[in-house]
Amino acid sequence: MIMMKKIWGKIIVVLLAGALIWKLIPYFSNLGAEYSRTTHFFAGLITTVLTLALIEAVRRMDHLSWKQLGQRSLRTNFFSFLLGFLLWTIPASIGLVICLTLGWVDITRHSDWNVLLMSVLVLCVTVFLIEALPEELIFRGYIYRSLLSVFPHWITVLLQMLLFSLFAYLIGAMYSVEQIQFLPGFAFILGYVRAVSGNVWTPIGFHLAIMTATQMFSPLHGHFEVDGLFTLRFFAFILLPSAIGAIALSFMYPHHKWTDKEMNE
């Protein structure tokens, strides 16, 4: 019971510290003004630096290695990241083709290809720094490992989903019905990917792919005009990648046991 209280205490501290980082970032980067790729990039850089400092501090306090937080060798991490990225990109591309072919979605491009390519590259790096890397290190890294020390995988996935949803509420990300519907499910699939793959870089890759594409097609950037945006996001960006990705992982890691707890390594 004492150990359980200590674990939950540390989890809550890390969650609140993470929420504080995200709440402070707009003040440092002036993101409340008109959208700017430069300020968005530096906001991401600050977010990653502060998150790495937070995780390093709690990791040292708990005497945990980075391996225990879902990290492996540089080579393994790279291929795990690539796996997560492709688990989203391939099904999403298929979904996009289906949506366009069946007339569910119509997309008009407003930017030339050079501008669009540069914008995608900058956005990809920015999303990696401000969302994919720091959020996954906190929730599918430290918090997941902490929960897994006392709960089996299936309970851990559900608990981290609830904690991520609380985090989203605290930082103001639950601002619409669509977000309330999306974020818990998003956290669930990321937790699933982390549990089955055993590497935090797999959900980092998945997270980066979906959020880069989602933001790129957003009216905020002005590159595309999308008729049927909700259908595109739900069917091509969420439903197909989540279903196909989960099935693919189950075949790739057939020996994963949902009742297991992770022991100290």
NUTORRO-359559 format. One line per field, with one value per residue (C-alpha): x, y, z; residue in three letters. Coordinates in Angstrom, 3 decimals, always signed. Example, Ala and Ser with C-alpha at 12.3 -4.5 7.8 and 13.67 -1.06 7.14 Angstrom:
BEGIN
east = [+12.300|+13.670]
north = [-4.500|-1.060]
up = [+7.800|+7.140]
residu = [ala|ser]
This chain:
BEGIN
east = [+0.000|+2.846|+4.619|+1.374|+0.922|+4.498|+4.082|+0.827|+2.333|+5.227|+2.902|+0.697|+3.740|+5.083|+1.645|+1.197|+4.768|+4.147|+0.893|+2.735|+5.326|+2.615|+0.747|+3.884|+5.044|+2.629|+4.038|+7.607|+6.858|+3.997|+1.862|-1.245|-0.578|-0.900|+0.448|+4.159|+6.221|+9.269|+7.616|+5.910|+9.315|+10.962|+7.981|+8.612|+12.309|+11.607|+8.977|+11.384|+14.254|+12.057|+10.479|+13.869|+15.016|+11.873|+12.211|+15.928|+15.277|+12.578|+14.534|+17.519|+15.317|+13.771|+17.118|+15.697|+17.652|+16.441|+15.999|+13.381|+11.502|+11.068|+14.380|+16.752|+19.814|+19.965|+19.440|+16.455|+14.912|+15.232|+13.519|+10.838|+10.194|+10.025|+7.627|+5.286|+5.450|+4.604|+1.871|+0.018|+1.196|+0.400|-3.205|-3.852|-2.685|-5.015|-7.842|-7.106|-7.299|-10.596|-12.078|-11.077|-12.153|-15.586|-16.137|-16.374|-13.660|-12.579|-9.198|-8.044|-4.357|-3.548|+0.256|+2.866|+4.827|+8.069|+6.282|+4.221|+7.261|+9.138|+6.079|+5.681|+9.333|+9.186|+5.852|+7.137|+10.131|+7.936|+5.323|+8.120|+9.491|+6.260|+4.058|+5.319|+8.616|+7.771|+4.258|+5.370|+8.362|+6.051|+3.017|+4.206|+7.654|+7.833|+4.153|+3.638|+6.693|+5.575|+2.093|+3.488|+5.494|+2.239|-0.368|-0.467|-0.325|-4.071|-4.788|-1.774|-3.035|-6.408|-4.912|-2.460|-5.378|-7.272|-4.187|-3.466|-7.084|-6.721|-3.517|-5.278|-8.051|-5.555|-3.710|-6.942|-6.831|-10.368|-11.887|-14.486|-16.698|-14.409|-11.359|-13.208|-14.053|-10.592|-8.040|-8.974|-9.036|-5.767|-4.156|-5.524|-4.020|-0.688|-0.693|-1.528|+1.364|+3.725|+2.591|+2.862|+6.044|+7.815|+9.520|+8.437|+9.757|+7.011|+4.213|+6.471|+6.536|+2.779|+2.086|+4.310|+2.704|-0.927|-0.495|+1.669|-0.929|-3.856|-2.317|-1.135|-4.705|-6.013|-7.336|-4.811|-1.961|-3.909|-2.294|-5.476|-9.202|-10.856|-14.512|-15.295|-12.529|-14.293|-14.639|-10.987|-9.806|-12.116|-11.869|-8.414|-6.455|-7.948|-10.068|-7.969|-4.518|-5.748|-7.406|-4.781|-1.906|-3.231|-3.676|-0.197|+1.407|-0.409|+1.172|+4.601|+4.618|+2.530|+4.016|+2.994|+1.130|-1.341|-1.273|+2.489|+4.095|+7.455|+10.156|+13.240|+15.994]
north = [+0.000|+2.416|+1.614|+2.167|+5.607|+6.567|+5.473|+7.385|+10.401|+10.496|+9.957|+12.872|+15.100|+14.261|+14.755|+18.163|+19.193|+18.215|+20.176|+23.193|+22.979|+22.995|+25.848|+27.995|+27.459|+30.007|+32.713|+31.976|+31.663|+34.168|+31.488|+33.394|+35.731|+34.902|+31.476|+31.424|+28.384|+29.891|+30.475|+27.074|+25.446|+27.177|+26.308|+22.680|+22.992|+24.466|+21.790|+18.969|+20.423|+20.944|+17.489|+15.779|+17.613|+16.474|+12.828|+12.777|+14.163|+11.620|+8.808|+9.523|+9.820|+6.406|+4.870|+3.803|+3.289|+4.660|+1.033|+0.601|+3.568|+1.839|+2.754|+0.332|+0.709|+3.552|+1.079|-0.582|+2.765|+3.938|+0.875|+1.005|+4.646|+3.746|+0.891|+3.216|+5.790|+3.189|+1.593|+4.872|+6.072|+2.967|+2.417|+6.183|+6.398|+3.539|+5.302|+8.564|+6.811|+5.151|+8.476|+10.231|+7.360|+7.012|+10.763|+10.986|+13.646|+16.335|+18.032|+21.222|+22.163|+25.891|+25.789|+24.807|+21.625|+23.342|+25.415|+22.416|+20.149|+22.694|+23.271|+19.520|+19.140|+22.070|+20.908|+17.354|+18.520|+20.852|+18.182|+15.830|+18.397|+19.834|+16.724|+13.313|+13.084|+14.874|+13.465|+9.908|+10.148|+11.255|+9.026|+5.948|+6.234|+7.186|+6.938|+3.684|+2.121|+3.315|+1.856|-1.371|-1.948|-2.705|-3.380|-5.734|-4.318|-4.265|-2.203|+0.022|+0.870|+1.932|+3.958|+5.831|+6.622|+8.228|+10.127|+11.405|+12.563|+14.412|+15.998|+17.089|+18.671|+20.516|+22.066|+23.042|+20.466|+19.224|+22.268|+20.585|+17.508|+16.190|+16.471|+14.820|+11.922|+11.728|+12.103|+9.151|+6.797|+8.266|+7.634|+4.091|+3.144|+4.757|+2.752|-0.388|+0.253|+0.834|-2.312|-4.708|-3.303|-2.847|+0.311|+3.915|+4.944|+2.979|+5.218|+8.242|+7.357|+6.716|+9.963|+12.008|+10.664|+11.206|+14.657|+15.961|+14.888|+16.119|+19.570|+19.772|+19.375|+21.841|+25.184|+26.867|+26.241|+27.162|+24.532|+22.554|+23.066|+19.822|+19.039|+16.154|+16.821|+14.956|+11.845|+12.060|+12.312|+9.646|+6.999|+7.482|+9.023|+7.233|+4.166|+2.337|+2.989|+2.012|-1.213|-2.308|-1.196|-3.205|-6.302|-5.947|-5.609|-8.687|-10.713|-9.151|-9.735|-12.899|-13.716|-10.517|-11.292|-8.695|-10.075|-9.594|-6.908|-5.437|-6.339|-4.262|-4.870]
up = [+0.000|+0.877|-2.405|-4.323|-2.737|-3.587|-7.204|-7.619|-5.905|-8.367|-11.327|-10.289|-9.776|-13.247|-14.821|-13.183|-14.015|-17.636|-17.701|-16.278|-19.059|-21.733|-20.027|-19.833|-23.414|-25.000|-22.733|-23.815|-27.518|-27.941|-29.579|-28.654|-31.589|-35.295|-36.198|-37.012|-37.969|-36.275|-32.907|-33.137|-33.738|-30.783|-28.602|-29.496|-28.735|-25.293|-24.598|-25.426|-23.377|-20.301|-20.666|-20.983|-17.847|-16.003|-17.054|-16.291|-12.810|-11.894|-13.539|-11.314|-8.224|-8.970|-9.975|-13.339|-16.530|-19.851|-20.936|-18.225|-19.697|-23.035|-24.670|-26.390|-28.604|-31.141|-33.997|-32.294|-31.425|-35.037|-36.465|-33.747|-34.647|-38.351|-37.544|-35.666|-38.458|-41.111|-38.985|-39.378|-42.801|-44.860|-43.659|-43.714|-47.328|-48.238|-46.404|-48.232|-51.609|-50.625|-49.492|-52.720|-54.991|-53.406|-53.353|-49.579|-49.551|-51.999|-51.575|-53.294|-53.025|-52.718|-52.285|-54.870|-54.233|-53.096|-50.466|-49.405|-49.024|-46.929|-44.765|-44.198|-43.162|-40.719|-39.299|-38.911|-36.866|-34.823|-34.043|-33.033|-30.577|-29.163|-29.090|-30.155|-28.263|-24.977|-24.575|-25.285|-22.946|-20.149|-20.707|-22.604|-21.045|-17.368|-16.413|-18.317|-16.641|-13.200|-13.614|-15.031|-11.868|-10.015|-12.732|-15.738|-19.259|-19.884|-16.769|-17.422|-20.925|-19.514|-16.654|-18.868|-21.187|-18.303|-17.129|-20.640|-20.929|-17.611|-18.880|-22.075|-20.000|-17.782|-20.733|-22.501|-25.299|-24.557|-26.237|-28.453|-28.708|-31.436|-29.159|-26.267|-28.564|-30.128|-27.317|-25.037|-28.019|-29.270|-25.881|-25.868|-29.241|-28.298|-25.069|-27.038|-29.436|-26.504|-24.697|-27.625|-29.200|-25.858|-27.127|-26.537|-29.961|-31.724|-30.377|-30.987|-34.693|-34.790|-32.902|-35.205|-38.372|-37.407|-35.894|-38.748|-41.326|-39.232|-38.829|-42.445|-43.719|-41.140|-42.449|-40.122|-42.558|-45.694|-47.928|-48.594|-48.725|-47.645|-48.201|-45.846|-43.343|-40.525|-42.703|-43.735|-40.138|-38.758|-41.474|-43.001|-40.121|-37.090|-37.846|-40.453|-38.903|-35.431|-36.594|-39.109|-36.881|-33.941|-36.108|-37.605|-34.168|-32.887|-35.715|-35.227|-31.459|-30.991|-27.595|-25.837|-22.611|-21.382|-17.828|-17.422|-15.283|-16.196|-13.701|-12.926|-15.468]
residu = [met|ile|met|met|lys|lys|ile|trp|gly|lys|ile|ile|val|val|leu|leu|ala|gly|ala|leu|ile|trp|lys|leu|ile|pro|tyr|phe|ser|asn|leu|gly|ala|glu|tyr|ser|arg|thr|thr|his|phe|phe|ala|gly|leu|ile|thr|thr|val|leu|thr|leu|ala|leu|ile|glu|ala|val|arg|arg|met|asp|his|leu|ser|trp|lys|gln|leu|gly|gln|arg|ser|leu|arg|thr|asn|phe|phe|ser|phe|leu|leu|gly|phe|leu|leu|trp|thr|ile|pro|ala|ser|ile|gly|leu|val|ile|cys|leu|thr|leu|gly|trp|val|asp|ile|thr|arg|his|ser|asp|trp|asn|val|leu|leu|met|ser|val|leu|val|leu|cys|val|thr|val|phe|leu|ile|glu|ala|leu|pro|glu|glu|leu|ile|phe|arg|gly|tyr|ile|tyr|arg|ser|leu|leu|ser|val|phe|pro|his|trp|ile|thr|val|leu|leu|gln|met|leu|leu|phe|ser|leu|phe|ala|tyr|leu|ile|gly|ala|met|tyr|ser|val|glu|gln|ile|gln|phe|leu|pro|gly|phe|ala|phe|ile|leu|gly|tyr|val|arg|ala|val|ser|gly|asn|val|trp|thr|pro|ile|gly|phe|his|leu|ala|ile|met|thr|ala|thr|gln|met|phe|ser|pro|leu|his|gly|his|phe|glu|val|asp|gly|leu|phe|thr|leu|arg|phe|phe|ala|phe|ile|leu|leu|pro|ser|ala|ile|gly|ala|ile|ala|leu|ser|phe|met|tyr|pro|his|his|lys|trp|thr|asp|lys|glu|met|asn|glu]
